[in-house]
Amino acid sequence: MTLETPMTESIARSPRSSPRSRSRRVVALASVGGGAAFTSAGLIWLSRLWDPSVHYVSQLGATGMPTAAVFNAALLLLGIGAVLVDRALVYRPGAYVAGWPIAATLVVCGGCFALASVVTCSPGCPVPFTPGALPQDLIHISAAVLGFVLAIVAMAQVSTLRRRPWMRAASLTTLVAVGATSFTGAMLALFRGDTVLGGNLEFIAATLAITWFGVFGLQVAADQRLDRPNAGDTVPVAPATVAS
């Protein structure tokens, strides 16, 4: 005799494969990454208020500056925040891709900021290859500039996505603003122009870029909450056949 008994019990998925577990991980990574970016911006402005005589951003972290510890911690925090958001995007393959995964842009960007926080510029942050410049100035400035260029690239990628029209508009607006202010500030510094204006423009560009990281991280977390699976973390088992 064969009895077919429907089994209403279910087998719980392991945390590793659970959609809800992955969803919580994405929300946590993106939220913490976004929060780290906002904290970084706050610490950088705290450093500037501490020493208003500093004209350019990187000078706050130069060797011997009283603001160096706080500023370099802020720069490292920004790098960590970018990598955390990158890790969140890795769990959403295909959702954030524009030409190539945005996660790839963010992880290299975060690495650049982390390097710039460890290899600081010498006192005064001289332009590389000018009198008084040291090898560490070349490494620091190259890493910082590449980091901000990659931040602009990430903004451009997000501005092409169909998700969240307001985030696309915000990314495009921030991209243009950061690009314009950074370029103008760099030209003023390079050609020995108005250092006060150039420094203010650089601080504005840095603040906009870092704030964008924070907003993007929180937007990724919000997207994940909206897309999170409604079904339970269990897999129904087909009716079992018991032979006797």
The 8 nearest C-alpha neighbors of each residue, nearest first, counted from 0:
[[1, 243, 242, 2, 241, 3, 240, 4],
 [2, 0, 242, 243, 241, 3, 240, 4],
 [1, 3, 241, 4, 240, 242, 0, 243],
 [4, 2, 240, 241, 239, 1, 5, 238],
 [3, 5, 239, 238, 2, 6, 240, 241],
 [6, 4, 238, 239, 7, 3, 237, 240],
 [5, 7, 238, 8, 4, 239, 236, 237],
 [8, 6, 5, 9, 236, 235, 238, 237],
 [9, 7, 6, 10, 235, 236, 5, 234],
 [10, 8, 235, 234, 236, 233, 11, 7],
 [9, 11, 234, 233, 12, 235, 8, 236],
 [12, 10, 233, 232, 9, 13, 234, 17],
 [11, 13, 233, 17, 232, 14, 10, 16],
 [12, 14, 15, 16, 17, 11, 232, 20],
 [15, 13, 17, 16, 20, 12, 21, 18],
 [14, 16, 13, 17, 20, 21, 12, 18],
 [17, 15, 14, 13, 18, 12, 20, 21],
 [16, 18, 14, 20, 19, 15, 12, 232],
 [19, 17, 21, 20, 22, 16, 228, 232],
 [20, 18, 22, 21, 17, 23, 228, 232],
 [19, 21, 17, 23, 22, 18, 14, 24],
 [22, 20, 24, 18, 19, 23, 25, 17],
 [21, 23, 19, 25, 24, 20, 227, 18],
 [24, 22, 26, 20, 25, 21, 27, 19],
 [23, 25, 21, 27, 22, 26, 28, 20],
 [26, 24, 87, 22, 28, 23, 27, 29],
 [27, 25, 220, 23, 29, 24, 28, 30],
 [26, 28, 24, 30, 25, 29, 31, 23],
 [29, 27, 25, 31, 83, 87, 30, 26],
 [28, 30, 84, 216, 32, 220, 26, 31],
 [31, 29, 33, 27, 217, 32, 28, 26],
 [32, 30, 34, 28, 33, 29, 27, 35],
 [33, 31, 80, 83, 29, 35, 84, 30],
 [213, 34, 32, 216, 30, 36, 35, 31],
 [33, 35, 31, 37, 36, 32, 30, 213],
 [36, 34, 38, 32, 80, 33, 37, 76],
 [35, 37, 213, 39, 77, 33, 34, 38],
 [38, 36, 34, 40, 39, 213, 35, 210],
 [39, 37, 35, 41, 36, 40, 34, 42],
 [38, 40, 73, 36, 42, 37, 41, 77],
 [41, 39, 37, 43, 38, 42, 206, 209],
 [40, 42, 38, 44, 39, 43, 45, 37],
 [43, 41, 45, 39, 44, 40, 73, 46],
 [44, 42, 46, 40, 45, 41, 70, 39],
 [45, 43, 47, 46, 41, 42, 48, 40],
 [44, 46, 42, 48, 43, 47, 41, 49],
 [47, 45, 49, 43, 44, 48, 66, 42],
 [46, 48, 44, 50, 49, 51, 45, 43],
 [47, 49, 45, 51, 50, 46, 44, 43],
 [48, 50, 46, 47, 45, 51, 66, 44],
 [49, 51, 47, 48, 52, 53, 46, 66],
 [52, 50, 48, 53, 47, 49, 54, 46],
 [51, 53, 50, 54, 47, 48, 49, 195],
 [54, 52, 51, 55, 50, 58, 59, 47],
 [53, 55, 198, 195, 52, 194, 56, 199],
 [56, 54, 198, 58, 57, 53, 201, 202],
 [55, 57, 58, 59, 202, 201, 54, 198],
 [56, 58, 59, 60, 55, 61, 124, 120],
 [59, 57, 61, 60, 56, 55, 124, 123],
 [58, 60, 57, 66, 67, 61, 56, 70],
 [61, 59, 67, 58, 70, 57, 71, 66],
 [62, 60, 120, 58, 122, 121, 119, 64],
 [61, 63, 121, 122, 64, 120, 60, 119],
 [62, 64, 61, 65, 122, 67, 121, 60],
 [63, 65, 67, 66, 62, 61, 60, 59],
 [66, 64, 67, 63, 68, 59, 50, 60],
 [65, 67, 64, 46, 59, 69, 68, 70],
 [68, 66, 60, 64, 70, 65, 69, 59],
 [67, 69, 71, 70, 66, 72, 60, 65],
 [70, 68, 72, 67, 71, 66, 73, 42],
 [69, 71, 73, 67, 72, 60, 68, 43],
 [70, 72, 116, 74, 73, 68, 69, 60],
 [71, 73, 75, 69, 70, 74, 76, 68],
 [74, 72, 39, 76, 70, 71, 75, 42],
 [75, 73, 71, 77, 76, 116, 72, 112],
 [74, 76, 113, 78, 72, 77, 116, 73],
 [75, 77, 73, 79, 74, 78, 39, 35],
 [78, 76, 80, 74, 36, 75, 79, 39],
 [79, 77, 109, 112, 113, 75, 81, 76],
 [78, 80, 76, 82, 77, 81, 83, 75],
 [79, 81, 32, 77, 83, 35, 78, 82],
 [82, 80, 109, 78, 84, 79, 83, 105],
 [81, 83, 85, 106, 79, 80, 84, 109],
 [84, 82, 32, 86, 80, 85, 28, 81],
 [83, 85, 29, 87, 81, 32, 86, 82],
 [84, 86, 102, 82, 88, 83, 87, 105],
 [87, 85, 83, 89, 84, 88, 82, 28],
 [86, 88, 25, 84, 85, 28, 89, 29],
 [89, 87, 91, 85, 90, 86, 102, 84],
 [88, 90, 86, 91, 87, 92, 85, 102],
 [89, 91, 88, 87, 92, 25, 86, 21],
 [92, 90, 88, 89, 94, 93, 87, 95],
 [93, 91, 94, 89, 90, 88, 95, 96],
 [92, 94, 95, 96, 91, 100, 88, 89],
 [95, 93, 92, 91, 96, 88, 162, 100],
 [96, 94, 93, 101, 100, 97, 88, 92],
 [95, 97, 100, 99, 101, 93, 94, 98],
 [98, 96, 99, 156, 100, 95, 101, 159],
 [97, 99, 96, 100, 156, 101, 159, 95],
 [98, 100, 97, 96, 101, 103, 104, 102],
 [101, 99, 96, 102, 103, 95, 97, 98],
 [100, 102, 104, 103, 96, 95, 153, 105],
 [101, 103, 85, 105, 100, 104, 88, 106],
 [104, 102, 101, 106, 105, 100, 107, 85],
 [105, 103, 101, 102, 107, 106, 108, 153],
 [104, 106, 108, 102, 103, 107, 85, 81],
 [105, 107, 82, 109, 108, 103, 104, 85],
 [108, 106, 110, 109, 105, 104, 111, 103],
 [109, 107, 146, 105, 111, 106, 110, 149],
 [110, 108, 78, 81, 106, 112, 111, 107],
 [109, 111, 107, 113, 108, 112, 78, 114],
 [110, 112, 142, 146, 114, 108, 109, 113],
 [113, 111, 78, 115, 109, 114, 110, 146],
 [112, 114, 75, 78, 110, 116, 111, 115],
 [113, 115, 111, 117, 116, 112, 118, 110],
 [116, 114, 139, 112, 118, 113, 117, 142],
 [117, 115, 71, 113, 114, 74, 75, 118],
 [116, 118, 114, 115, 119, 113, 71, 75],
 [119, 117, 115, 139, 116, 114, 135, 120],
 [120, 118, 139, 61, 117, 116, 115, 60],
 [119, 121, 136, 61, 124, 135, 139, 62],
 [120, 122, 62, 124, 61, 136, 123, 119],
 [123, 121, 61, 62, 124, 120, 63, 58],
 [122, 124, 125, 58, 121, 61, 120, 62],
 [125, 123, 120, 121, 122, 58, 126, 136],
 [126, 124, 132, 123, 127, 131, 129, 136],
 [125, 127, 129, 132, 128, 124, 136, 137],
 [128, 126, 137, 129, 132, 136, 125, 133],
 [129, 127, 132, 126, 130, 137, 133, 131],
 [128, 130, 127, 132, 126, 131, 125, 133],
 [131, 129, 132, 128, 125, 127, 126, 133],
 [132, 130, 129, 133, 125, 128, 127, 126],
 [131, 133, 125, 127, 129, 130, 128, 136],
 [132, 134, 135, 136, 131, 121, 137, 127],
 [135, 133, 137, 136, 138, 132, 127, 139],
 [134, 136, 138, 133, 137, 120, 139, 118],
 [137, 135, 120, 139, 134, 133, 138, 140],
 [136, 138, 127, 134, 135, 140, 139, 141],
 [139, 137, 135, 141, 136, 140, 142, 134],
 [140, 138, 115, 136, 142, 141, 118, 137],
 [139, 141, 143, 137, 142, 138, 144, 136],
 [140, 142, 144, 138, 139, 143, 137, 145],
 [143, 141, 111, 145, 139, 140, 115, 144],
 [142, 144, 146, 140, 145, 141, 115, 112],
 [145, 143, 147, 141, 146, 142, 140, 148],
 [146, 144, 148, 142, 147, 143, 141, 149],
 [147, 145, 108, 143, 111, 149, 144, 148],
 [146, 148, 150, 144, 149, 145, 151, 143],
 [149, 147, 145, 151, 150, 146, 144, 152],
 [150, 148, 152, 146, 151, 147, 108, 145],
 [151, 149, 147, 153, 148, 152, 146, 154],
 [150, 152, 154, 148, 149, 153, 174, 155],
 [151, 153, 149, 155, 150, 154, 156, 148],
 [154, 152, 156, 150, 155, 151, 149, 157],
 [155, 153, 151, 170, 157, 152, 156, 174],
 [154, 156, 152, 158, 153, 157, 151, 171],
 [157, 155, 153, 97, 154, 158, 159, 152],
 [156, 158, 154, 160, 159, 155, 167, 153],
 [157, 159, 167, 155, 170, 156, 171, 160],
 [160, 158, 157, 156, 161, 167, 155, 97],
 [161, 159, 157, 162, 158, 167, 97, 156],
 [162, 160, 163, 159, 164, 167, 158, 157],
 [161, 163, 160, 164, 167, 166, 157, 94],
 [162, 164, 166, 165, 161, 167, 160, 218],
 [165, 163, 167, 166, 162, 168, 161, 160],
 [164, 166, 168, 167, 163, 169, 170, 162],
 [167, 165, 169, 163, 168, 164, 170, 158],
 [166, 168, 158, 164, 170, 165, 169, 157],
 [169, 167, 165, 171, 166, 170, 172, 164],
 [168, 170, 166, 172, 167, 171, 173, 165],
 [171, 169, 154, 173, 167, 158, 168, 172],
 [170, 172, 174, 168, 158, 173, 169, 167],
 [173, 171, 169, 175, 174, 170, 168, 176],
 [172, 174, 176, 170, 175, 171, 177, 169],
 [173, 175, 171, 177, 172, 176, 151, 170],
 [176, 174, 178, 172, 173, 177, 179, 171],
 [175, 177, 173, 179, 178, 174, 180, 172],
 [178, 176, 204, 174, 180, 179, 175, 181],
 [177, 179, 175, 181, 176, 180, 174, 182],
 [180, 178, 176, 182, 177, 181, 175, 183],
 [179, 181, 183, 177, 200, 182, 178, 204],
 [182, 180, 184, 178, 183, 179, 201, 177],
 [181, 183, 185, 179, 184, 180, 178, 186],
 [184, 182, 186, 180, 185, 181, 179, 187],
 [183, 185, 197, 187, 181, 186, 182, 200],
 [184, 186, 182, 188, 187, 183, 181, 189],
 [187, 185, 189, 183, 188, 184, 190, 182],
 [188, 186, 192, 184, 185, 190, 189, 197],
 [187, 189, 185, 191, 186, 190, 192, 184],
 [190, 188, 186, 187, 191, 185, 192, 126],
 [189, 191, 187, 192, 188, 186, 185, 193],
 [192, 190, 188, 189, 187, 193, 194, 186],
 [191, 193, 187, 190, 194, 188, 197, 189],
 [194, 192, 196, 195, 197, 187, 191, 188],
 [195, 193, 197, 196, 198, 192, 188, 54],
 [194, 196, 198, 197, 193, 54, 199, 55],
 [197, 195, 199, 198, 193, 194, 200, 184],
 [198, 196, 184, 194, 200, 195, 199, 187],
 [197, 199, 54, 55, 201, 195, 200, 196],
 [200, 198, 196, 202, 201, 197, 195, 203],
 [199, 201, 203, 197, 198, 180, 202, 184],
 [200, 202, 198, 204, 203, 199, 184, 181],
 [203, 201, 205, 199, 204, 200, 206, 56],
 [202, 204, 200, 206, 201, 205, 207, 199],
 [203, 205, 177, 201, 207, 202, 206, 180],
 [206, 204, 202, 208, 203, 207, 209, 201],
 [207, 205, 203, 209, 204, 208, 210, 202],
 [208, 206, 210, 204, 205, 209, 211, 203],
 [207, 209, 211, 205, 210, 206, 204, 212],
 [208, 210, 212, 206, 211, 207, 36, 205],
 [211, 209, 213, 207, 212, 208, 206, 37],
 [210, 212, 214, 208, 209, 213, 215, 207],
 [213, 211, 209, 215, 210, 214, 36, 216],
 [33, 212, 214, 36, 210, 216, 211, 215],
 [215, 213, 211, 217, 216, 212, 218, 210],
 [216, 214, 218, 212, 217, 213, 211, 219],
 [215, 217, 33, 29, 219, 213, 218, 214],
 [216, 218, 220, 214, 30, 219, 215, 33],
 [217, 219, 215, 221, 220, 216, 222, 214],
 [220, 218, 222, 216, 217, 221, 29, 215],
 [219, 221, 26, 217, 223, 218, 29, 222],
 [222, 220, 218, 224, 223, 219, 217, 225],
 [223, 221, 219, 225, 220, 224, 218, 226],
 [222, 224, 226, 220, 225, 221, 227, 219],
 [225, 223, 221, 227, 222, 226, 220, 26],
 [224, 226, 222, 223, 227, 221, 228, 220],
 [227, 225, 223, 224, 222, 228, 22, 229],
 [226, 228, 224, 223, 225, 22, 229, 19],
 [229, 227, 230, 226, 19, 18, 231, 22],
 [230, 228, 227, 231, 226, 19, 232, 18],
 [229, 231, 228, 232, 233, 19, 18, 227],
 [232, 230, 233, 229, 228, 19, 234, 18],
 [231, 233, 17, 12, 11, 230, 19, 234],
 [234, 232, 11, 231, 12, 10, 9, 235],
 [233, 235, 10, 9, 236, 11, 12, 232],
 [234, 236, 9, 233, 237, 10, 8, 7],
 [235, 237, 9, 234, 238, 6, 10, 8],
 [236, 238, 239, 235, 6, 5, 7, 9],
 [239, 237, 5, 6, 4, 236, 240, 3],
 [240, 238, 4, 3, 237, 5, 241, 6],
 [239, 241, 3, 2, 242, 4, 238, 1],
 [242, 240, 2, 1, 3, 239, 243, 4],
 [241, 243, 1, 2, 240, 0, 3, 239],
 [242, 0, 1, 241, 2, 240, 3, 4]]
